[in-house]
Amino acid sequence: DTGVSQDPRHKITKRGQNVTFRCDPISEHNRLYWYRQTLGQGPEFLTYFQNEAQLEKSRLLSDRFSAERPKGSFSTLEIQRTEQGDSAMYLCASSLTTSGGFRNEQFFGPGTRLTVL
Amino acid sequence: AQSVTQLDSQVPVFEEAPVELRCNYSSSVSVYLFWYVQYPNQGLQLLLKYLSGSTLVESINGFEAEFNKSQTSFHLRKPSVHISDTAEYFCAVSETPTGTASKLTFGTGTRLQVTL
């Protein structure tokens, strides 16, 4: 088990371009979360999946943001028409839900740092 | 809605001195509480957690935190810090299983700077 991985680790793009980030959770984990962390702030929740179902997406920052987890394994986060304000660290986390409820221990990946020029 | 307040953005301390990082939360439902640590250029790592049971929880590297429901606090303490403890520390809460979401709500973080 290598933990949660994210790709790429760094992304520099020009304003107006689209970007896509990938997250591979811990293999047996059925929940996957996306967070955004700006400088000097704590991570901010964006969305999460249980298996392939996106259970909450109201916190996605605008309609330019979308996330998918098509087969219940890896997930992608896409930002369309990037703006300078999108510059941040994008974090992915995963956790395991048990039949009796859920264990809310989330394991985080190293993050993807996005810089929009 | 939940919120977390970490009043101290930075805490400078000398090596081998004790330290307390403060965390207060607000929630209308029962919560789980967590402390995460972020070392420079690394991802978030879980330091310790309170889910239920004993209100005093400990980590393997000497940190401890105590859940105080009446004061809605979950302060992090260590009796003697080391240079290697220099990092950003985040307090976080999430709803217990009866809640409708399992997302974490984080505080703004406390930068612990340990010097000789």
HADDOCK unambig.tbl for C-alpha pairs under 7 A between the chains (distance, minus, plus):
assign (segid A and resid 40 and name CA) (segid B and resid 108 and name CA) 6.95 0.50 0.50
assign (segid A and resid 41 and name CA) (segid B and resid 108 and name CA) 4.66 0.50 0.50
assign (segid A and resid 41 and name CA) (segid B and resid 109 and name CA) 6.70 0.50 0.50
assign (segid A and resid 42 and name CA) (segid B and resid 90 and name CA) 6.90 0.50 0.50
assign (segid A and resid 42 and name CA) (segid B and resid 106 and name CA) 5.48 0.50 0.50
assign (segid A and resid 42 and name CA) (segid B and resid 107 and name CA) 5.57 0.50 0.50
assign (segid A and resid 42 and name CA) (segid B and resid 108 and name CA) 4.42 0.50 0.50
assign (segid A and resid 42 and name CA) (segid B and resid 109 and name CA) 5.90 0.50 0.50
assign (segid A and resid 43 and name CA) (segid B and resid 106 and name CA) 6.13 0.50 0.50
assign (segid A and resid 45 and name CA) (segid B and resid 103 and name CA) 6.61 0.50 0.50
assign (segid A and resid 45 and name CA) (segid B and resid 104 and name CA) 6.89 0.50 0.50
assign (segid A and resid 101 and name CA) (segid B and resid 97 and name CA) 5.63 0.50 0.50
assign (segid A and resid 102 and name CA) (segid B and resid 97 and name CA) 6.09 0.50 0.50
assign (segid A and resid 104 and name CA) (segid B and resid 102 and name CA) 6.61 0.50 0.50
assign (segid A and resid 108 and name CA) (segid B and resid 43 and name CA) 6.52 0.50 0.50
assign (segid A and resid 108 and name CA) (segid B and resid 44 and name CA) 5.83 0.50 0.50
assign (segid A and resid 108 and name CA) (segid B and resid 45 and name CA) 6.93 0.50 0.50
assign (segid A and resid 109 and name CA) (segid B and resid 43 and name CA) 6.00 0.50 0.50
assign (segid A and resid 110 and name CA) (segid B and resid 42 and name CA) 5.99 0.50 0.50
assign (segid A and resid 110 and name CA) (segid B and resid 43 and name CA) 4.21 0.50 0.50
assign (segid A and resid 111 and name CA) (segid B and resid 43 and name CA) 6.57 0.50 0.50
